[in-house]
Amino acid sequence: MPQALHDKDLDACRAALRGGSRTFHAASKVLPRATRDAATALYAFCRLADDAVDLAEDPANALEPLRTRLAGAYSGFPVDHPADRAFASVVSTYGIPRGVPEALLEGFEWDLQGRTYETLDDLHAYAARVAGTVGVMMARLMNVRDSVALARACDLGMAMQLTNIARDVGEDARVGRLYLPRTWLRDEGIDPDAWLKSPTFTPAIARVVSRLLIAADTLYRRAESGIAQLPRACRPGMYAARVLYAEIGRELERRGLDSVNARATVGGRRKLALLPLAVLRSVLPSPVDASATESAARFLVDITACTPRPLTVETEGRAAWLFDLFERLERREHERTAGA
């Protein structure tokens, strides 16, 4: 039996969402209530895990407690924390395969290892783990199991991650992290290790950032096809997420692609102006994009598509109603026959 989401746990998760991701918070407002609540719980656990890694005093051992918490959520005995209890409810109700959040933790492990990325394909492997995972989990909340639609959900998550990387070049460099493809930097005559020791903005860095935004835009365009395959009520919220995140890239372009000295953000008024456009575009037809799944994300699509969704509380209610209907009809038939 799926575990219920409790109001107090959900309130704590909402607070984490408001403080941790204003863009996702804005987009989530136009999701149906049940999906929004489940997505909020999902986000809160992912945020908790991300913070545990980023703020760890002992990075070498930061993941073990998270693996323990993940095991608790899947066993039905979550750690006594609002995010853990809410996450346990969501994975139980929606049948999210454990391999998906495990891949998320693997991505965090790559951060702790200081892994670097030579090519865009290498970076896609990282983005699939830390963001494609969230894409397929969100799709699962919307009862999506089609492989093509799941591939497009991965595209959306990965596009958002590439946008984040383009936006945070300086912020990441100042803590010793470099996600830009190293071959791209070398193409521009930049030694990645030397630049990381003294990160400065140059026209060459701007060209690398622009190249990453172009890669993100390719994924955003492909993702639109997947959004069109979602339940109608879910499309505006996911299109809003797509539009608002892509706008971070447009804002970065307006600032001359300098993400070393400043962090591009989209203001509240701009978000409010974009939301109606996102809702309008979400109702327009979009042809199915059957492009192959990014090779880096194929394992996520495979494990999610082949995992059946459990009987949810809503489905159980409908099933009980159906059985009751048959029982009443049968009883009436017996009564009619007996009285004949």
N, C-alpha and C positions, 0 to 999 in steps of 0.2 A: 504493500500500500504506500503511495507517495506521501512524503511528509509535507505538512502544510507550512506555508510561509507565515511567520508570526509578525504582527504589526510592529512590535518594539524592535525586532531584528531588522525589519525593513526600513524603519525610521533611521536606524543607525547607518544602514547602507546608503540611504538617500543623502545623508549628511556627507558621507565619503564621496559620493558622486558630485555633489555641489562643490565641494572643496577641491576635488582632484581633477575634474575634467569639465570645464564650462561648456566646451563644444559638444561633447556627448550628452551632457545634461540638457542643453538646448534642444538637440535633436530628439532626445527621448520623450520630450513633452508631447510629441504628436504620434507616439506609438499607442496602440490599444493598452488599456490599464494592465491586463494580465501579463502581456508581453513586456511592458515597461517595468513592472515590478520584478519579473524574473531577470530581465537584463540588468536592473539595478543591483540585484543580489550577485549576479555573475560578475559585474564590474567590481563590486566591493571586494570580492575574494581575489580577483586578479590584481587589484590595486594593493591590497594587503601584501600579496606575494612580492610584487614589484618593490614596494617600500622596504620589505624585510631584506631584500637583496641589496638595494641601493644604500640602506642605512646600517648595514650589518657591521658590527665592530670586529667580527671574526669572519671575513668573507669565505674562508676555506670550509667553514661548517655551517654556512647560512642556509643551505638548501635542505639539510636533513630535517630540521623542524617543519619545513614546508611539505616535504614528502610525508611526514607523519600526519600533518593536518589533512593532506589530500587523502591519505588512506583512511583516516577517521571519517571524512565526509562520505566516502564511497562505502564504508562499512555500515553506515547508519548511526555511528557514534561520534559525531563531530566534536571538535574542541569547543569548550564553553566560551564561544565568542560569537557576536551577532553575524559577522560575515561568514564564519564557518557553518553555523546552523542554517543560514539562508542558502548558502551554496549547496549544502547537502540536500536541502529540499529541492533545489532546481535540478541537480543532476539525477535525482531519483525520479522526479516527475517527468522530465523530458528525455530521459535515457541518454544522457551525454556520455559517450564512451570514455573510459578513464584515460585511454591513450592520448586524447586531445589535451587535457590539462597537463598530463605528463610531458608532452612536447613543449608546452609553455614553460615548464620548469627547466627543460633542457636548454631553451633559449636563454633563460636567466643564467644558467650554468655557463654558457658561452661568454656572457658578460663577465662573470667572475673569473673566468680563465683569461680574460683579456684577448679573446680571439679577434683576429683581423680578417678583412674581406678583400681578396684580390680582385674579384670580378663582380659584375652585377648578379650573375647567377649565384655566387657565394652569398651575396647580400640577401638575395631572395630566400635562401635557405634559412637565414636568421629571421627575416621578416615573416616567413611562414610560421615559424615557431612562436614568436612573441605577439603576432597580430593575426596571421591567417587562422590560428587556433580560435581566436575570439570571433572571427567571421563565421566559422562553421558552427561554433556553439550558439551564436545568435541565430543562425539559420535553423538550427535544431529547435530553438524556442518557438519558431514560426512553423514547425512541422514540415520542414523542407528535407527531403531525402534524395531527390534527384541529383545525380552526379554532376550534371552540367551546372545546375543552380548552385550546388555546393562549391564547385570550382570558381564560380563568379563571386561567391561570398568570400572565398580565400583572396581573390583579386582585390576586393574592397578593403579587407583588413591589411593586406600587404601594401596597397597604395597609401593608406593612412600612415603606415609605419615609415615608408619612404619619405612622406611629407614631414613627419616628425624629425627624421634624420636631417633632411635639408634645412629645417628650421633651427635645429639645435647644434649646428656644427661647432660654434664657439663654446657653448655651454658644455658639450661633451669633451671637447679638447682640453678644457681647463681641469677636467678630472681624469685626464689621461686616456680618453676613449676616442677612437677614430673609426667611423663607420663608412666613410666615403670609399668607393672602390679604389684600391691602390693603383691599379693599372691606369685608371682615369687620371689620377694625380700625376703619375709618371708621364702620361701623354702630354700633360701641360708643363712638363719640366720641373715638377715639384717632388722633392724627396719626402715621402710620407713621414718618416721618423723624425727628420730634421724639422719639418713643419709642425709636428705635434709638440716638439719641445718649445717652439715659439710661434704659436698660431697667430697669423696675421691675415687680414683680408686683402686680396689682390684680384685683378681681373681674371687671372687664371682660376682662382678658387670660385669666382662667380660663374665661370663657364662649367665647372664641375657640378656646382649646385643646380644650375639650369638643366644640365643633362639628367640629373636625378629627378627633378620635377617633371621632365618630359617622360621619363620611365613611369613615374607615378600616374601621370595623366593617361597613359596607355592603359594602365590597370583600372583607373576610374571609369574610363569609357567602356571597357569590357564588363565592369561590374553592373552597369546600368541594365544590361540584359537580365542579370540575375535578380535585380530588384523588381523587374517587371514580372517575374515568376512567383513572387511572394504573394501571400494572401493580400487582398486589396487593402484591408485596413492597416497593414504593416508597411505598405510602400511609401507613404509620405514620410514617416519617421526615418526610414533607411535612406531615402533620397536626400532628406535633410542632412543626415550624417555625411553622405557623399559630397554634397554641395558645400557644407560648412568647412569640412576638412580641406577640400581642394582650394577653398578660398584662402587658406593659410598660405598656399603656394603663390596665389595671385598677389597677396599682400607682400610676400617676400620679394616678388618681382618688382612691385611698385617701389620697394625700398632699395632697389639696385642689387638684389641678391646677396646682400651683406648679412649673413647669419652668424658671423664671427663676433661682431661687436654689439649686436642687439638681437633680440628674439622677436620675430614677427608674431603679432596677435591680431585677431579679428574682433573689433569692438562690438559691444552689445547692439548698437543701432544698426550696424551692418548685418549682424546676424538676423535681427528682426526683419530687415528688408529682404534678406535672402530666403527666409522660411516660406513665405507665400509662393515664391518662384519654385522652390523645391516641391511644394505640395502640388502646384500646377503641373510641373514636369513629370511628377510621379504617375499622373493619370494618362499621359500620352503613351501610345503604343511604342514598343521597342522590340525590334527583331531579335530572335534568339541568337546569341553569340555562342556557337558550339566550339570555340577555340579550345585547343587542348589545355588541360590543367597544367599550370606551371609545374615543371618536374619536381621542384622543391616542395610543393604542397600536395603532391599526388597521394602521399600516404595519409594525409588528413582526410581527403575526400573518400578514400577507400574505406577507412575504418568507420567513418561517420555514416556513409551510405549503406553499409551492410549491417549496422546495428539497429534492430527494430526498436521503435518507440514503445515504451510500456503503456499499459492502460492507465490513462490519467484520471484524476478525480472527475474532470468533466466528462470524459468518455465513459467512466464507470457509471456516472449518473444517468447518461443516456442509455447505456446498456440495461441498467436496472429498470428504467422507465419502459424500455422495449419489452423486457421479460414480463413486467407487470401487465403490459398491454396484452401480450399473448395469453397470459394466465386468465385475465378477465374475459377475453374473447372465448377462450376454451370453456370457462365456467358458464358463460351465457349459452354456449352451444349445448352443454350438458343439460342446463335448465330447460332450454327450448325443446330438446329431444325428450326429456323426462315428462314434460307437460303435454307432449303431442299424443 
